[in-house]
Amino acid sequence: MAVLNRECVELAIKAALALSSRVSPTSSFDRKHYFYPDLPAGFQITQHRDPIARGGYLDIGPFDGLSYKKRVYIEQIQLEQDSGKTVNSISGHSMVDFNRAGVGVLEIVTAPDLRSADEAVAFMKKMQRLLWYTGVSSPEMGEGAWRCDVNVSVRKLGSTEFGNRTEMKHISKFSTVKEFEVARQIGLLERGVEVQAETRGVDEKSLETFFLRGKEDSPDYR
């Protein structure tokens, strides 16, 4: 039986206050059911319906490497269990490291406000500093203590509708957040091929993305 970690709750509230988010007086946990090798239980305990906090924002601008100011809004802040880590070896085999599986994770979900890789990197670096200075998280990306999932979609100039998005999982280097996935999607659309909604991994040596799993079936929350 999973037991709520008090320190995780306190750190989540600290992060919410630092981001001007609204801390929920009550929150609940859900079981997200899906199969993947790095999820040994077959489900993940997460917060889907009633997260610990909603709203908030983080401002980025010239001090963060941009030539302009921008406000990035936060949709929600949630606690969940971490999964394992899939490692792709040179031989072509995949191995799974379960050392972090089940550990508490604080996830901050932004609104779709970022319009380029430069904005994404500026936001990530400022968020990293904020969580470090407030004592919420270690800044060590190489150790997996701090990482991000990046959702990418493209749309035609002037269109108000977002295109199908792909999710790049567990990015651990700022240099990986580049425009290569954008270029891949543009190439597909120019050839008349629909972009599939899917989860993709990132080869940080070749800077290419590769298919991990589809998103045809919505996760089963219970």
C-alpha positions in Angstrom: 0.0 0.0 0.0 1.5 3.3 -1.1 1.9 6.0 1.7 1.9 9.7 1.0 5.3 11.3 1.7 4.9 14.4 3.8 8.1 16.0 2.6 6.9 15.7 -1.0 3.7 17.5 -0.2 5.6 20.3 1.6 8.0 20.8 -1.4 5.1 20.8 -3.8 3.4 23.6 -1.8 6.7 25.5 -1.7 7.0 25.2 -5.5 3.4 26.3 -6.0 3.9 29.4 -3.9 7.0 30.3 -5.8 5.1 30.1 -9.0 2.0 32.1 -7.7 -0.1 29.0 -8.1 -3.4 28.3 -6.2 -2.8 25.5 -3.7 -5.9 23.2 -3.6 -7.5 22.8 -0.1 -8.1 19.1 -1.1 -6.4 16.9 -3.7 -6.7 13.3 -4.7 -4.7 10.6 -6.4 -5.5 8.5 -9.4 -4.1 5.3 -10.9 -3.0 5.7 -14.5 -3.1 2.3 -16.1 -0.8 1.6 -19.0 1.8 -1.0 -19.9 5.4 -0.2 -20.5 8.6 -2.1 -19.5 9.7 0.7 -17.1 6.4 0.6 -15.2 6.6 -2.7 -13.2 3.3 -2.3 -11.4 1.3 -1.8 -14.6 0.0 1.5 -13.3 1.3 4.8 -12.0 -0.1 6.7 -9.0 -0.6 10.3 -10.1 -2.9 13.3 -9.8 -5.1 13.7 -12.8 -8.4 15.1 -11.6 -7.5 17.0 -8.4 -3.8 18.1 -8.4 -2.1 19.7 -5.5 -2.1 23.2 -7.2 -3.4 24.9 -10.3 -2.5 28.1 -12.2 0.5 30.3 -11.7 3.2 31.6 -14.1 6.9 32.1 -14.7 8.2 35.2 -16.6 11.2 34.9 -18.9 13.0 37.6 -20.8 16.4 39.3 -21.5 18.0 38.0 -18.4 17.1 34.5 -19.5 18.7 34.8 -23.0 15.7 36.2 -24.9 15.4 39.6 -26.6 11.8 40.1 -25.3 9.7 39.4 -22.3 7.1 36.6 -22.1 4.9 35.1 -19.4 4.5 31.3 -19.4 1.4 30.1 -17.6 1.2 26.9 -15.4 -1.8 24.6 -15.8 -1.2 22.4 -12.8 1.3 21.1 -10.3 1.0 17.4 -9.4 2.6 14.6 -7.4 3.2 11.2 -8.8 5.3 8.1 -8.7 8.4 7.9 -10.8 8.8 5.1 -13.3 12.0 3.2 -14.1 14.6 4.4 -16.6 14.9 2.7 -20.0 18.5 2.7 -21.3 19.2 1.9 -24.9 22.6 0.1 -25.3 25.0 0.2 -28.2 24.2 -3.4 -29.0 20.6 -2.5 -29.8 19.2 -4.0 -26.6 17.2 -2.0 -24.1 17.7 -2.3 -20.3 15.6 -1.0 -17.5 16.9 0.6 -14.3 14.3 0.3 -11.6 16.3 2.2 -8.8 14.1 5.2 -9.0 10.7 3.4 -9.7 8.1 4.4 -7.1 10.0 7.5 -5.8 7.9 10.7 -5.5 8.1 13.1 -8.4 6.8 16.7 -8.6 5.5 17.4 -12.1 4.8 21.0 -13.3 2.6 21.2 -16.4 2.7 24.4 -18.5 0.1 25.8 -20.8 1.0 25.6 -24.6 2.7 29.0 -24.5 6.2 28.2 -25.7 6.8 28.9 -29.4 10.4 28.0 -30.1 13.3 25.9 -28.7 14.9 29.1 -27.5 11.9 29.9 -25.4 11.7 26.3 -24.1 15.4 26.4 -23.0 15.0 29.8 -21.4 12.0 28.6 -19.4 13.7 25.3 -18.4 16.8 27.1 -17.2 14.8 29.6 -15.1 12.6 26.9 -13.7 15.7 24.9 -12.8 17.2 27.9 -10.9 13.9 28.7 -9.1 13.5 25.2 -7.8 17.1 25.0 -6.8 17.1 28.4 -4.9 13.8 27.5 -3.1 15.2 24.1 -2.1 12.6 22.1 -3.9 14.9 20.2 -6.2 18.5 19.5 -7.0 19.6 21.0 -10.3 21.5 17.9 -11.4 20.0 16.9 -14.7 22.6 14.2 -15.4 21.5 12.3 -12.2 17.9 12.4 -13.2 16.9 14.6 -10.3 15.6 17.3 -12.7 14.4 16.5 -16.2 11.6 17.4 -18.5 9.1 16.0 -21.1 8.7 18.3 -24.2 5.5 18.3 -26.3 6.0 19.5 -29.8 3.4 20.4 -32.5 3.5 22.6 -35.6 0.7 24.4 -37.5 0.4 26.4 -40.7 1.0 30.1 -40.4 -2.2 31.9 -39.5 -3.9 28.7 -38.3 -5.6 28.9 -34.8 -5.7 25.1 -34.3 -2.8 23.2 -32.8 -1.4 20.3 -34.8 -1.0 16.8 -33.5 1.7 16.7 -30.8 4.5 14.3 -30.0 6.0 14.0 -26.6 9.7 13.6 -26.1 10.3 11.9 -22.8 12.9 12.5 -20.0 15.1 15.0 -21.7 18.2 15.5 -19.4 20.2 18.0 -21.4 19.3 21.6 -22.4 21.2 21.1 -25.7 18.7 18.4 -26.7 15.8 20.8 -26.8 16.4 21.8 -30.5 14.3 22.3 -33.5 15.0 18.8 -35.0 11.6 17.4 -34.0 10.0 20.6 -35.4 11.8 20.0 -38.7 10.7 16.3 -38.8 7.0 17.3 -38.4 7.3 20.0 -41.0 8.8 17.5 -43.4 5.9 15.1 -42.8 3.3 17.8 -43.4 4.9 19.0 -46.5 4.8 15.5 -47.9 1.1 15.3 -47.1 1.7 12.8 -44.2 -0.2 13.3 -41.0 1.8 13.7 -37.8 0.9 10.9 -35.4 0.3 11.6 -31.7 2.9 9.5 -30.1 5.6 9.4 -27.5 9.2 9.5 -28.8 12.6 9.0 -27.3 15.6 11.2 -28.1 19.0 10.0 -29.2 21.2 12.7 -27.7 24.2 11.7 -29.9 22.5 11.9 -33.3 19.9 14.5 -32.1 17.2 12.5 -33.7 13.9 11.3 -32.2 12.6 7.7 -32.4 9.2 6.0 -31.8 8.6 4.7 -28.3 4.8 4.1 -28.1 1.6 5.4 -29.6 -1.1 7.5 -28.0 -4.0 5.8 -29.8 -5.4 4.6 -26.5 -6.1 7.2 -23.8 -4.6 6.3 -20.4 -7.1 4.5 -18.1 -7.4 6.7 -15.0 -9.1 5.1 -12.0 
